[in-house]
Amino acid sequence: MTEISYATVAKKKKIVRLFVYGALILACVAVWFSTKQPVQLTPEKSNTLSISGPWEISSLDPSKQGYILTRMQVIETLLNVNKKGDITPGLASAWKVSDDGLDWTFTLKDGVVFHDGTAMNVDAVLGSLNNALKKHGTLKKASVESIKAVGDNQIQFHLSEPYVAFPALLTNYSTAIVAPASYNETGEVATLYGTGPYQMESFEPPHKLTVKKFGDYWGDNANITFATYLTGHRPESRILQAKSGEADIVFTLAPAMIPQLADTSDVKVHSNLIPRTLFVKLNSGHPFLDDVRARKALSMAINRAAIAKNVLSAEGSETAQLLPSSMSQWYVADVPNDEFDQAEANALFAEMGWTADENGKLTRDGKPFQIRLITYADRPELATVATAIQAQWAELGVDLIVDITNSSMIPAGHADGSLEMALIARNFGFIADPLPIISTDFSNGGGDWGTMNWENAEVDAAIAELIQTRDTARSTALSQQVARAIHEDYPVLPISSYSQHTAVNGRVQGFAFDPFERNYFINQMDFK
């Protein structure tokens, strides 16, 4: 029989208790240390705002696709634009111009740091702007001779000739300020460090990027930790993202697909007019289009009101003018919004020697009126509008061939002279003041996204004066003169003012739409 020593048992129990107490202490210490270590958050549904749009992003260089980077609030500009189109302070707190209009001085905002922790100072801003000046961007529109520091917190642009809309150029994404460390030895943006409320977390070109809340932002701090941007090329895929909740915010919905969201109770569709116009760009040097009567007849054969109501689901958005009534300086009050008159269009073509054959097709000198129009799929409504125009012009006897391709084919066709027509959604809010865009698109022979083989000395002279005058009354008169001349000569055929349709999931609160499409205002949003 084994004898039990109670002293031995007691000793063993004491040892066990010591082990247990020690394990508990170690566990507590581990928990304490874990609470003191920073938590490494990763993007997940609960902390990430998911945004979808049709635009690819393949570069971190602001001069290339900076419009996505400003919208995602990674980079910022010296000046901003409010919803009324007024220019407001950004990274510059104040600005002034010399009496001769040649020197523009900007005072930099204090206390701004880049995402790499370095301070935004005069040297950093000068470096960023001089890099922008070397690349494609809005600064090329003004004759900038130099940019220099003035004291410790001001920079000054010196122009070779006055440019009254110069502050508007500094609202564009191509002039965004980035940290010196963003550039590699060749001056290219390799790692992007901006000043916005969000910093780059990951970049997966050309379809996705993720941004993370920046804790040292100089302005209103964000509530949502992460945000992603995902390219949804096809309108069908974007509507499915909205319906399924895969994306919280989906931009540029196809109007024809919006009814698919009617039964989705947790998704709301926002429709907002923006300073963008759908128009047909014409090659005015084409033998079928070099007579203003032909261009006018084509315009009169477009039933704009029907397209606005039945195709764009935006009744009342039809227009025969380049800019909307909200830009009153450029809007001519006595021009009708819809000048549809098929009988007059037929008469004009008959006057030019065009006759209908046995199939109703217009012919002249044995040649049919057959012409090609190209457009692009990034904006889904363009294809349906092009089809509507095709059907309406067929009633006139015009054989319109519609080619849906990449948007880059429009400037390419303009450059090599092969373009005949193009359907475009031109953003006149690309810069706060439309003057720089009008001057590029419609003067001195036109531009990639404006007129082609069209010359108008009256317009050229008026725009040249507009760029320099600071007389408000004179500026308005010249703008009206330009707008009327463009309408009466029909180098482009405006169809409709643009309405942007956006789906917003019910879990998002604080959504706001920027009519100038510069900012998604992510830092003002939160989850319910």
Salt bridges, closest charged atoms under 4 A:
GLU56 OE2 - HIS207 NE2 3.86
GLU56 OE2 - HIS233 NE2 3.04
ASP61 OD2 - LYS135 NZ 2.79
ASP103 OD1 - HIS158 ND1 2.65
GLU145 OE1 - HIS158 NE2 3.55
GLU236 OE2 - ARG234 NH2 3.45
ASP248 OD1 - ARG507 NE 2.76
ASP291 OD2 - ARG293 NH2 2.71
ASP334 OD1 - ARG484 NH2 3.02
GLU339 OE1 - HIS487 NE2 3.72
GLU351 OE2 - ARG293 NH1 2.91
GLU420 OE2 - HIS286 NE2 3.50
ASP441 OD2 - ARG426 NE 2.88
GLU465 OE2 - ARG474 NE 2.78
ASP489 OD1 - ARG295 NH2 3.71
GLU517 OE1 - ARG276 NH2 2.83
